[in-house]
Amino acid sequence: QVQLVESGGGLVQAGGSLRLSCSASGITFRILTMDWFRQAPGKQRDLVAGISSRGRTNSADSVKCRFTISRDNAKNTVYLQINGLQPEDTAVYYCHTGRELGNDYWGQGAQVTVSS
């Protein structure tokens, strides 16, 4: 059974930083692409960053300078480092995998709230 569990969300002041973690189980983590999405209230869920099994990363242009995705295959964990948080970063952040599996798997989400 595939499980993705996010942690590290919270309430942060503008300009602060957070590191989100996503711990995976039930999958061969090291061979899979892992992604972070976010969904703000009333908006669609958007991809913010992804990392391939070989460590190649990509991120949305709007967050490229502030968001860094990384992975630790020994810990079956993917991270999202967010610096310079802004109120518009307030959203639920979701971990995702499944591109190579032909199915989508999501975590339960981690709330990030940025106060101005």
MIDOSE-1310 file (N, C-alpha, C; in nm, 2 decimals, decimal comma, always signed):
residues 116
qvql	+0,08/-0,12/+0,00/+0,00/+0,00/+0,00/+0,09/+0,12/+0,00; +0,06/+0,21/-0,10/+0,14/+0,33/-0,11/+0,10/+0,43/+0,00; +0,20/+0,49/+0,07/+0,16/+0,60/+0,16/+0,26/+0,71/+0,15; +0,21/+0,83/+0,14/+0,29/+0,95/+0,14/+0,25/+1,04/+0,26
vesg	+0,34/+1,07/+0,34/+0,31/+1,15/+0,46/+0,39/+1,27/+0,47; +0,32/+1,39/+0,46/+0,39/+1,52/+0,46/+0,40/+1,57/+0,61; +0,50/+1,65/+0,63/+0,52/+1,71/+0,76/+0,60/+1,84/+0,74; +0,60/+1,92/+0,84/+0,68/+2,04/+0,84/+0,60/+2,17/+0,81
gglv	+0,47/+2,16/+0,78/+0,39/+2,28/+0,76/+0,37/+2,36/+0,89; +0,31/+2,48/+0,87/+0,28/+2,56/+0,99/+0,26/+2,71/+0,95; +0,25/+2,79/+1,05/+0,23/+2,93/+1,04/+0,37/+3,00/+1,05; +0,39/+3,08/+0,95/+0,52/+3,15/+0,94/+0,50/+3,29/+0,90
qagg	+0,59/+3,38/+0,95/+0,58/+3,52/+0,91/+0,64/+3,54/+0,77; +0,60/+3,64/+0,70/+0,65/+3,67/+0,57/+0,80/+3,69/+0,58; +0,88/+3,63/+0,48/+1,02/+3,64/+0,48/+1,09/+3,52/+0,55; +1,01/+3,44/+0,62/+1,06/+3,32/+0,69/+1,08/+3,20/+0,59
slrl	+1,12/+3,09/+0,65/+1,15/+2,97/+0,57/+1,09/+2,85/+0,64; +1,07/+2,75/+0,56/+1,01/+2,62/+0,60/+1,08/+2,51/+0,52; +1,09/+2,39/+0,58/+1,12/+2,28/+0,50/+1,01/+2,17/+0,52; +0,95/+2,14/+0,41/+0,85/+2,03/+0,41/+0,92/+1,90/+0,38
scsa	+0,87/+1,79/+0,45/+0,92/+1,66/+0,42/+0,80/+1,57/+0,38; +0,83/+1,47/+0,30/+0,74/+1,37/+0,26/+0,80/+1,24/+0,27; +0,75/+1,16/+0,36/+0,80/+1,02/+0,38/+0,72/+0,92/+0,30; +0,78/+0,84/+0,22/+0,71/+0,75/+0,14/+0,73/+0,60/+0,18
sgit	+0,63/+0,52/+0,17/+0,64/+0,38/+0,19/+0,55/+0,31/+0,09; +0,58/+0,18/+0,08/+0,50/+0,10/-0,01/+0,54/+0,11/-0,16; +0,65/+0,18/-0,19/+0,69/+0,20/-0,32/+0,85/+0,18/-0,32; +0,90/+0,16/-0,44/+1,04/+0,16/-0,46/+1,09/+0,30/-0,49
fril	+1,10/+0,37/-0,38/+1,12/+0,52/-0,38/+1,23/+0,56/-0,48; +1,34/+0,50/-0,48/+1,46/+0,55/-0,55/+1,44/+0,55/-0,70; +1,34/+0,48/-0,75/+1,33/+0,48/-0,90/+1,22/+0,57/-0,95; +1,16/+0,64/-0,86/+1,04/+0,72/-0,89/+1,06/+0,87/-0,89
tmdw	+1,00/+0,94/-0,98/+0,99/+1,08/-0,98/+0,90/+1,13/-0,86; +0,94/+1,23/-0,79/+0,86/+1,28/-0,68/+0,83/+1,43/-0,71; +0,71/+1,47/-0,67/+0,67/+1,61/-0,69/+0,61/+1,67/-0,57; +0,61/+1,80/-0,57/+0,53/+1,88/-0,47/+0,44/+1,97/-0,55
frqa	+0,31/+1,96/-0,51/+0,21/+2,05/-0,56/+0,16/+2,14/-0,45; +0,09/+2,24/-0,48/+0,02/+2,32/-0,38/-0,12/+2,37/-0,43; -0,21/+2,39/-0,34/-0,34/+2,43/-0,37/-0,38/+2,54/-0,27; -0,40/+2,66/-0,32/-0,45/+2,77/-0,24/-0,60/+2,77/-0,24
pgkq	-0,66/+2,83/-0,14/-0,81/+2,83/-0,13/-0,87/+2,89/-0,26; -0,96/+2,81/-0,31/-1,04/+2,85/-0,43/-0,96/+2,84/-0,56; -0,84/+2,78/-0,56/-0,76/+2,77/-0,68/-0,73/+2,62/-0,71; -0,68/+2,60/-0,83/-0,65/+2,46/-0,87/-0,52/+2,42/-0,80
rdlv	-0,50/+2,29/-0,80/-0,37/+2,23/-0,75/-0,26/+2,25/-0,86; -0,15/+2,31/-0,83/-0,05/+2,34/-0,92/+0,08/+2,27/-0,88; +0,16/+2,22/-0,98/+0,29/+2,17/-0,96/+0,39/+2,28/-0,93; +0,46/+2,26/-0,82/+0,56/+2,36/-0,79/+0,70/+2,31/-0,81
agis	+0,73/+2,18/-0,79/+0,86/+2,13/-0,81/+0,86/+1,98/-0,83; +0,95/+1,93/-0,90/+0,97/+1,78/-0,92/+1,11/+1,74/-0,92; +1,14/+1,61/-0,89/+1,27/+1,56/-0,89/+1,27/+1,42/-0,94; +1,36/+1,39/-1,04/+1,36/+1,26/-1,10/+1,43/+1,16/-1,01
srgr	+1,43/+1,04/-1,05/+1,50/+0,94/-0,98/+1,65/+0,96/-0,98; +1,70/+1,03/-1,08/+1,84/+1,06/-1,09/+1,88/+1,20/-1,02; +1,78/+1,26/-0,97/+1,80/+1,39/-0,90/+1,79/+1,51/-0,98; +1,74/+1,50/-1,11/+1,72/+1,62/-1,19/+1,60/+1,69/-1,14
tnsa	+1,61/+1,82/-1,12/+1,49/+1,89/-1,07/+1,44/+1,99/-1,17; +1,31/+2,02/-1,14/+1,25/+2,13/-1,22/+1,15/+2,20/-1,12; +1,12/+2,32/-1,14/+1,03/+2,40/-1,06/+0,96/+2,50/-1,14; +0,84/+2,55/-1,09/+0,76/+2,65/-1,16/+0,84/+2,78/-1,16
dsvk	+0,83/+2,85/-1,27/+0,90/+2,98/-1,28/+0,87/+3,07/-1,17; +0,75/+3,07/-1,11/+0,71/+3,16/-1,01/+0,78/+3,14/-0,88; +0,84/+3,02/-0,86/+0,90/+2,99/-0,73/+1,04/+2,95/-0,74; +1,10/+2,95/-0,86/+1,22/+2,89/-0,89/+1,34/+2,94/-0,80
crft	+1,33/+3,07/-0,77/+1,45/+3,12/-0,69/+1,43/+3,10/-0,54; +1,31/+3,05/-0,50/+1,29/+3,04/-0,35/+1,26/+2,90/-0,31; +1,22/+2,81/-0,40/+1,18/+2,67/-0,36/+1,29/+2,58/-0,41; +1,33/+2,49/-0,33/+1,43/+2,38/-0,36/+1,38/+2,25/-0,33
isrd	+1,37/+2,16/-0,42/+1,33/+2,02/-0,40/+1,46/+1,93/-0,39; +1,46/+1,84/-0,30/+1,57/+1,74/-0,29/+1,51/+1,61/-0,24; +1,60/+1,51/-0,24/+1,55/+1,38/-0,20/+1,66/+1,30/-0,13; +1,62/+1,21/-0,04/+1,72/+1,13/+0,03/+1,66/+0,99/+0,01
nakn	+1,72/+0,91/-0,08/+1,67/+0,78/-0,11/+1,69/+0,68/+0,00; +1,79/+0,70/+0,08/+1,81/+0,62/+0,20/+1,70/+0,63/+0,30; +1,64/+0,75/+0,30/+1,53/+0,77/+0,40/+1,39/+0,77/+0,33; +1,39/+0,74/+0,20/+1,26/+0,74/+0,13/+1,18/+0,87/+0,15
tvyl	+1,26/+0,98/+0,15/+1,20/+1,11/+0,18/+1,24/+1,21/+0,07; +1,14/+1,29/+0,04/+1,16/+1,41/-0,05/+1,13/+1,53/+0,03; +1,21/+1,64/+0,01/+1,20/+1,76/+0,08/+1,16/+1,88/-0,01; +1,10/+1,98/+0,05/+1,08/+2,11/-0,02/+1,13/+2,22/+0,07
qing	+1,24/+2,28/+0,04/+1,28/+2,40/+0,11/+1,22/+2,52/+0,05; +1,16/+2,60/+0,14/+1,09/+2,72/+0,09/+1,15/+2,84/+0,17; +1,21/+2,93/+0,10/+1,27/+3,05/+0,15/+1,20/+3,17/+0,11; +1,21/+3,28/+0,19/+1,15/+3,41/+0,15/+1,00/+3,39/+0,14
lqpe	+0,93/+3,32/+0,23/+0,79/+3,30/+0,22/+0,71/+3,43/+0,21; +0,61/+3,42/+0,12/+0,52/+3,53/+0,10/+0,38/+3,49/+0,13; +0,29/+3,59/+0,16/+0,15/+3,55/+0,19/+0,09/+3,47/+0,07; +0,13/+3,50/-0,05/+0,07/+3,42/-0,16/+0,12/+3,28/-0,17
dtav	+0,21/+3,24/-0,08/+0,25/+3,10/-0,07/+0,16/+3,02/+0,02; +0,07/+3,09/+0,08/-0,03/+3,02/+0,17/-0,11/+2,92/+0,09; -0,10/+2,79/+0,13/-0,17/+2,69/+0,05/-0,15/+2,55/+0,13; -0,22/+2,45/+0,08/-0,19/+2,32/+0,12/-0,09/+2,26/+0,02
yych	+0,02/+2,20/+0,08/+0,12/+2,15/-0,01/+0,11/+2,00/+0,00; +0,11/+1,94/-0,12/+0,09/+1,80/-0,14/+0,21/+1,73/-0,20; +0,25/+1,62/-0,15/+0,35/+1,53/-0,21/+0,28/+1,44/-0,31; +0,35/+1,41/-0,42/+0,28/+1,33/-0,52/+0,39/+1,24/-0,59
tgre	+0,34/+1,12/-0,63/+0,42/+1,03/-0,71/+0,33/+0,96/-0,80; +0,39/+0,88/-0,90/+0,30/+0,80/-0,98/+0,33/+0,81/-1,13; +0,41/+0,90/-1,17/+0,43/+0,92/-1,32/+0,48/+0,79/-1,38; +0,57/+0,71/-1,32/+0,62/+0,59/-1,37/+0,52/+0,47/-1,34
lgnd	+0,42/+0,49/-1,26/+0,34/+0,38/-1,22/+0,20/+0,38/-1,29; +0,18/+0,49/-1,37/+0,05/+0,50/-1,43/-0,07/+0,52/-1,34; -0,04/+0,57/-1,22/-0,14/+0,60/-1,13/-0,09/+0,72/-1,04; -0,18/+0,79/-0,98/-0,15/+0,91/-0,90/-0,16/+0,87/-0,75
ywgq	-0,06/+0,91/-0,68/-0,06/+0,89/-0,53/-0,03/+1,02/-0,47; -0,11/+1,05/-0,37/-0,10/+1,18/-0,30/-0,09/+1,16/-0,15; -0,02/+1,26/-0,09/-0,02/+1,26/+0,06/-0,15/+1,34/+0,10; -0,16/+1,35/+0,24/-0,28/+1,41/+0,29/-0,27/+1,57/+0,29
gaqv	-0,15/+1,62/+0,26/-0,13/+1,76/+0,25/-0,07/+1,82/+0,38; +0,00/+1,93/+0,36/+0,06/+2,00/+0,48/+0,02/+2,15/+0,46; -0,05/+2,21/+0,56/-0,09/+2,34/+0,55/+0,03/+2,44/+0,58; +0,05/+2,53/+0,49/+0,15/+2,64/+0,51/+0,07/+2,77/+0,50
tvss	+0,08/+2,84/+0,61/+0,01/+2,97/+0,62/+0,12/+3,08/+0,65; +0,12/+3,18/+0,57/+0,22/+3,29/+0,58/+0,15/+3,42/+0,62; +0,19/+3,47/+0,73/+0,13/+3,60/+0,78/+0,21/+3,72/+0,73; +0,14/+3,83/+0,70/+0,21/+3,95/+0,65/+0,25/+4,04/+0,76
